[in-house]
Amino acid sequence: MQPKVDKDRLLDVGYDPGIASCGRFLVLDHSILEASHGIKGLEVLPLADAMDNYPHVRDNLVFRLIEKDKNEFTKTASNLPPVGYYIKVEPGVKIDMPFQAGFLLESAGATQVIHNIIELGENSEAHIINGCTTSQETHKGRHIGITETYLGRDAALGYTMIHNWARDVDVYPIGAILVGENARYISNYAAMTSVKKTVSYPVARVMAGGSARFYSIIYSRRDSYFDTGAKVMLEGDASSGEIISRVVSDGGAAISRQMISGSSPGSLGHMECSGLLLGNKGVIHSIPELKGGHQDIDLSHEASVGRISKEDLSYLMTRGLTDDEARSLIIRGFLDIKIKGIPYTIQQIIDEVVDRSVSGSM
């Protein structure tokens, strides 16, 4: 008999059986409850099974982009049987419907350790939604999530991660991406609820003609701590990267780190970090870094931290909005990032997460 799961919490992070999808993967603590797919050319397996069935997964993909001894969290994961998915898209297969994955932490005080591998063949395309959350009764625990992603030549991947944790949960996502020649990688990250600590700094290596784009939306509530960002290494000719983050501090701390390095001719990179402070107790620390290693590159950055404009607030209130309604509208507009190249369904999920959070319904 399959254990009962908190479906409402999963819905909040985009794991919705009512949405058409190409497959699903669901983990409760360390138990895999579902691993399914319904598209020819798409394979979904628990990573442990994939390592048994496919030697190249075990020998060439697992802990190849991320070192086992990188830190205490990778060491922990490397010493445990893997729990997570292996997703393989065959060359030439293009999938419009998203793949949904849900990771639910239910046991109070437990440590959930996940290791995922994504492999896209040449000229393939996929969209993945990862939703990570706790049950409503669980407020304390730790989540370690390792994801290694391999994009073949001309492949395209949209990868969306939505977090909805609890006030005493520590979260450590560790990601690495290899973007092949002329391949395209888009990462979307949304974290809008209270959390004790989140530390995340995915690294993408981009080959010739490829691109990597990272978009993040962070709402740091009271006593929450975020240290998040991304690093893009433009290693091939005419490769490109973009990092855009929107950070709101409502009494919490948020460190936003961005790094783009270019070492090949024609490299193009840009980053933006915008922060909005809602009071005097929060902290936003933006750390943009650019590193140029060739004269024929173009790297740029923008960073700003500010507050809600009194003029904007007054204008909206003269239009009939209350103070709270006006503030919510301004915050919602600040967090609104329209992302090129992702399906409408996924953009809609991100918008709904932001709307619920800002309105206080989450």
C-alpha positions in Angstrom: 0.0 0.0 0.0 1.4 3.3 -1.1 1.8 5.9 1.8 -0.3 9.0 1.8 1.4 12.1 0.6 0.6 15.8 1.2 -0.9 16.6 -2.2 -1.6 20.2 -1.4 2.0 20.9 -0.7 3.1 19.2 -3.9 0.6 21.3 -5.8 2.3 24.4 -4.4 5.6 23.5 -6.0 4.2 22.5 -9.4 3.7 18.8 -9.0 0.2 18.6 -10.4 -1.2 15.4 -11.9 -3.9 17.5 -13.5 -1.4 19.1 -15.9 -0.5 17.2 -19.0 3.1 15.9 -18.6 5.5 13.5 -20.3 6.3 11.8 -17.1 6.5 12.0 -13.3 8.9 11.1 -10.5 7.9 11.3 -6.8 10.0 10.8 -3.7 8.8 10.7 -0.1 11.7 11.1 2.2 13.9 8.4 0.7 11.2 6.2 -0.9 10.5 6.5 -4.6 6.7 6.4 -5.1 6.5 7.0 -8.8 8.8 6.8 -11.8 6.8 7.0 -15.1 7.0 8.3 -18.6 4.8 8.1 -21.7 6.9 9.5 -24.6 8.9 7.5 -27.0 12.5 8.5 -26.8 12.2 9.5 -23.2 13.5 7.1 -20.4 13.0 7.7 -16.7 14.6 5.4 -14.1 15.6 5.5 -10.5 19.3 6.4 -10.6 20.2 3.2 -8.7 18.5 1.1 -11.5 20.1 3.2 -14.2 23.6 2.6 -12.7 22.9 -1.2 -12.7 21.5 -1.3 -16.2 23.8 1.2 -18.0 27.6 1.1 -17.2 28.1 4.5 -18.9 25.8 6.1 -16.3 27.8 4.6 -13.4 31.2 5.2 -15.0 30.8 8.4 -17.0 28.0 10.5 -15.5 27.6 10.0 -11.7 30.0 12.3 -9.8 31.8 13.4 -13.0 30.7 17.1 -13.0 30.6 17.3 -9.2 33.5 15.8 -7.2 32.6 13.3 -4.4 34.7 15.2 -1.9 33.6 18.7 -2.9 32.1 19.3 0.5 30.5 17.5 3.4 27.2 17.2 1.5 28.7 15.5 -1.6 30.6 13.2 0.7 27.4 12.2 2.5 25.6 11.5 -0.8 28.5 9.5 -2.2 28.4 7.2 0.8 24.7 6.4 0.5 22.7 4.4 -2.1 21.5 6.9 -4.7 17.9 8.1 -4.5 16.8 10.2 -7.4 16.1 10.0 -11.1 18.0 9.3 -14.3 16.3 11.1 -17.3 17.5 10.4 -20.8 16.2 12.0 -23.9 17.2 10.3 -27.1 18.9 12.3 -29.9 16.4 14.2 -32.1 13.5 13.8 -29.7 11.8 17.1 -28.8 9.3 17.1 -25.9 6.9 20.0 -25.4 5.1 18.7 -22.3 7.0 19.2 -19.0 8.3 16.4 -16.9 7.2 16.7 -13.3 9.3 15.7 -10.3 8.3 16.1 -6.6 10.5 15.7 -3.6 8.6 15.7 -0.3 10.3 15.7 3.1 7.8 14.3 5.7 9.8 12.9 8.6 10.6 15.6 11.1 14.3 16.1 11.6 15.3 13.8 8.8 17.9 14.4 6.1 16.7 13.8 2.6 19.6 13.1 0.1 18.8 13.2 -3.6 21.0 12.6 -6.6 19.7 13.2 -10.1 21.2 12.8 -13.5 19.9 14.4 -16.7 21.2 13.4 -20.1 20.0 15.0 -23.4 21.1 13.6 -26.7 22.0 15.7 -29.7 19.3 18.0 -31.1 16.8 17.0 -28.3 14.6 19.1 -26.1 12.9 18.8 -22.7 11.4 20.8 -19.9 11.7 19.6 -16.3 9.9 21.0 -13.2 11.4 20.0 -9.8 9.3 20.8 -6.8 10.8 20.4 -3.3 8.8 20.8 -0.1 7.9 19.5 3.3 4.6 18.2 4.5 2.4 20.8 6.5 3.3 19.2 9.8 7.1 19.0 9.2 9.0 22.1 10.1 12.5 20.8 10.7 14.9 18.8 8.6 17.6 18.9 5.9 17.6 18.5 2.2 20.7 17.7 0.0 20.0 17.7 -3.7 22.7 16.9 -6.3 22.0 17.3 -10.0 24.4 16.6 -12.8 23.2 17.7 -16.3 24.6 16.8 -19.7 23.4 18.5 -22.8 24.5 17.2 -26.2 25.2 19.3 -29.3 22.2 21.4 -30.3 20.1 20.2 -27.3 17.8 22.4 -25.3 16.7 22.1 -21.6 14.4 24.2 -19.5 14.9 23.3 -15.9 12.6 24.8 -13.2 13.1 24.4 -9.5 10.5 25.6 -7.0 11.1 25.4 -3.3 8.5 25.6 -0.5 10.3 24.7 2.7 9.7 25.4 6.4 11.2 27.6 9.0 13.8 25.1 10.4 14.9 23.3 7.3 18.4 23.5 5.8 18.7 23.2 2.1 21.8 22.5 0.0 21.1 22.1 -3.8 24.4 21.3 -5.7 24.2 21.6 -9.4 26.6 21.3 -12.4 25.7 21.5 -16.1 27.8 20.7 -19.2 26.3 22.6 -22.1 27.4 21.2 -25.4 28.1 23.0 -28.7 25.1 25.2 -29.8 23.0 23.8 -26.9 20.7 25.9 -24.8 20.1 25.7 -21.0 17.6 27.7 -19.1 17.3 27.5 -15.3 14.4 29.0 -13.3 14.5 29.0 -9.5 11.8 30.3 -7.2 12.0 30.2 -3.4 9.2 32.2 -1.7 8.6 30.7 1.7 10.5 30.6 5.1 13.6 28.5 5.4 16.3 28.3 8.0 19.1 28.2 5.4 19.5 27.7 1.6 22.9 27.5 0.0 23.0 27.1 -3.8 25.6 27.9 -6.5 25.2 25.9 -9.7 28.0 25.9 -12.2 27.5 25.7 -16.0 30.3 25.1 -18.5 29.3 26.3 -21.9 30.9 25.1 -25.1 31.1 26.8 -28.5 27.9 28.5 -29.6 26.0 27.3 -26.5 24.2 29.4 -23.9 23.3 29.2 -20.2 20.7 31.4 -18.6 19.8 31.5 -14.9 16.8 33.3 -13.5 15.9 33.4 -9.8 13.2 34.8 -7.6 13.9 34.9 -3.8 11.6 36.1 -1.1 13.6 36.1 2.2 11.2 36.2 5.1 12.0 36.9 8.8 14.8 34.7 10.1 15.4 33.1 6.7 18.9 32.9 5.2 19.6 32.6 1.5 23.0 32.3 -0.1 22.2 31.7 -3.7 23.4 32.5 -7.2 25.1 30.9 -10.2 28.4 30.6 -12.1 28.7 30.5 -15.9 32.0 29.6 -17.5 32.0 30.5 -21.2 34.6 28.1 -22.5 33.8 27.9 -26.2 33.9 30.4 -29.0 30.7 32.6 -29.3 29.2 31.1 -26.2 26.9 33.2 -24.0 25.5 33.4 -20.5 22.9 35.4 -18.6 22.1 35.6 -14.8 19.1 37.6 -13.6 17.9 37.6 -10.0 15.2 39.4 -8.1 15.5 39.4 -4.3 13.0 40.6 -1.7 14.0 40.8 1.9 11.1 40.9 4.4 13.2 40.6 7.5 15.5 37.9 6.2 19.0 37.8 4.8 19.9 37.2 1.2 23.3 36.9 -0.4 23.2 36.9 -4.2 26.3 35.7 -5.9 26.8 35.8 -9.7 29.9 34.9 -11.7 30.5 34.9 -15.4 33.9 34.1 -16.9 34.8 34.4 -20.6 38.0 32.9 -22.0 37.1 32.4 -25.7 36.6 34.9 -28.6 33.1 36.1 -29.1 31.9 35.3 -25.5 29.0 37.3 -24.4 27.7 37.5 -20.8 25.4 39.7 -18.8 24.0 39.7 -15.2 21.5 41.7 -13.2 20.7 41.5 -9.5 17.9 43.7 -8.1 17.1 43.8 -4.4 14.1 45.2 -2.6 14.2 45.8 1.1 10.8 45.9 2.9 12.0 47.0 6.3 15.1 47.8 8.4 15.8 44.3 9.7 16.5 42.5 6.4 19.8 42.3 4.5 20.6 42.0 0.8 24.2 41.5 -0.2 24.8 41.4 -4.0 28.1 40.0 -5.2 28.5 40.3 -9.0 31.8 39.0 -10.5 33.1 39.1 -14.1 36.3 37.5 -15.2 37.7 38.1 -18.7 40.4 35.9 -20.2 40.3 37.1 -23.9 40.3 40.5 -25.6 37.3 39.6 -27.8 34.6 39.2 -25.1 31.8 41.3 -23.8 30.8 40.9 -20.2 28.6 43.3 -18.2 26.6 43.5 -14.9 24.0 45.6 -13.1 23.2 45.5 -9.4 20.8 47.6 -7.3 19.2 47.4 -3.8 16.4 49.8 -2.8 13.0 50.2 -1.2 9.4 50.6 -2.3 9.0 54.1 -3.7 6.8 56.3 -1.6 5.6 58.0 -4.8 4.5 54.7 -6.4 2.8 53.7 -3.1 0.9 57.0 -2.9 -0.1 56.9 -6.5 -1.6 53.4 -6.2 -3.5 54.4 -3.0 -5.0 57.4 -4.8 -6.4 54.9 -7.3 -8.3 53.2 -4.5 -5.9 50.5 -3.2 -5.2 50.0 0.4 -1.6 50.2 1.7 -1.3 46.4 1.8 -2.8 46.0 -1.7 -0.5 48.6 -3.1 2.6 47.1 -1.6 1.6 43.6 -2.8 1.1 45.0 -6.3 4.5 46.7 -6.3 6.3 43.6 -5.0 4.5 41.4 -7.5 5.6 43.6 -10.3 9.2 43.6 -9.0 9.3 39.8 -9.0 7.8 39.5 -12.5 10.4 37.9 -14.8 9.1 36.9 -18.2 11.5 34.2 -19.5 12.0 33.7 -23.1 12.1 30.1 -24.4 10.0 28.4 -21.7 6.5 26.9 -22.3 3.5 28.9 -21.2 2.5 26.2 -18.7 5.8 26.6 -16.8 5.7 30.4 -16.8 2.1 30.1 -15.5 3.2 27.8 -12.6 6.0 30.3 -11.6 3.6 33.2 -11.8 1.0 31.4 -9.6 3.7 30.6 -7.0 4.7 34.2 -6.8 1.1 35.4 -6.6 0.2 33.1 -3.7 3.3 34.0 -1.8 2.9 37.7 -2.1 -0.8 37.6 -1.2 0.2 35.6 1.9 -1.9 32.5 1.0 1.1 30.2 1.1 
